[in-house]
Amino acid sequence: MKKTILLIIVMACGLISAHAMAQKFPSYYPAEFPETGIIDAVNIGVGKILIDDSAYRVSPTAVVRSLSSKEDSMARLRVGANVGFKSRGGVIIEFWLLPASYDR
């Protein structure tokens, strides 16, 4: 019985640690994202994006950040992508690409 309880405790700690590690981001990612969502439609050519059924304009100077690069390409913004973003007055100025498993 004691071994079973110990095993359950060890497994629970492992799951908690795995979740915490899965949510760890590079230093250029914020501790909390101002907004998050899934991209529904994107047309960077005209500076528009739809995230969780909300329309935004994209600033021509907007920055895209990914897990592998502090400054990535706008081409990485694709339908279905999970993103964190910062906007001002309906205009997005910064994106952070998030893993599909990110728990919003």
N, C-alpha and C positions, 0 to 999 in steps of 0.2 A: 504494500500500500504506500509506504513512504517513497519507494522508488518511483512509483507511478506519479505521485504528486510532484516529486522533484523533476521528473521528465516533463510534465506539463508546464511547470514553471520555466524550465530551460527553453522549451519550445516557444512559449509566449514571449520570453525575452528576445529570442532570436527573431521572431516575427516583428516585434517592435523595432529592433535595431535595423532590420532589413527595410522597413518602411521609412525610417528616418534617413537611412543612406540613400534610398531611392529618391528622396525629395531634396537631396543636397545639390546645390547649384554652384557654378563658378562665382568668384568674388564680384564680377561685374553684373550679376543678377541681384535684384533687390531681395530683402528678407521677405517682403510681401509685395505682391503685384497689385497695382492700382485697380486693374480690371483684368478679367480672364474670359476666354471664350473659344469657341470653335469657328473657324473661318467657313462661311457658307458660300461666299462668292468673292472674287477678287479681280480687279482690273486696275493694275498699277499704272497702266498707260494713261488712264484718265483720272487717276488718283482717288479711286473709290474702292471700298471694301465693305463687306457685310459680315458681321460677327454676331452669332446668336440672334439672328433676325433683326439686328440693329445696323443701320447704315452709318458709315463714317467716311470722312475724307481722309486721305493720307497725305501728310506734308511731303513736299518734294525733298525735304532734308531729313525725313524720318530715318531712324537707325534700326536695323534688324540685328538682334543678338541671338546667337545660338550657343549650344553647349560647347561647341568646338571653336567658336570664333567670337571675339568681342564686337566685330563689325562684319556682318554677313550680307549676302545678296538679297535684294527684294524678291528675287525669283524663288526664294525659299518659302515665300508666303503662298501657300496652296490650299485649295479647298480641302477641308477635313483636318487641317493642322490645328493643334491645340496651342493657343498663344496667350501670353500675358501682354498687356499693352498699357500705354499711358497716353491720354488724350487731353487736349485743351480746346474747349469750345467745339467739340465734335470733330476735331482734327487730330489724328493719331500722329504722335511725334516719336514714339519708340515702341518697338516690339521685342518680346523675348519668346523664342521658340521653346515650347514645353514638350516633354515626352507625352505620348498618348496616355500613359498610365497616371499622369499628374492628377491628383485629387483636388478638384476645385471646391 
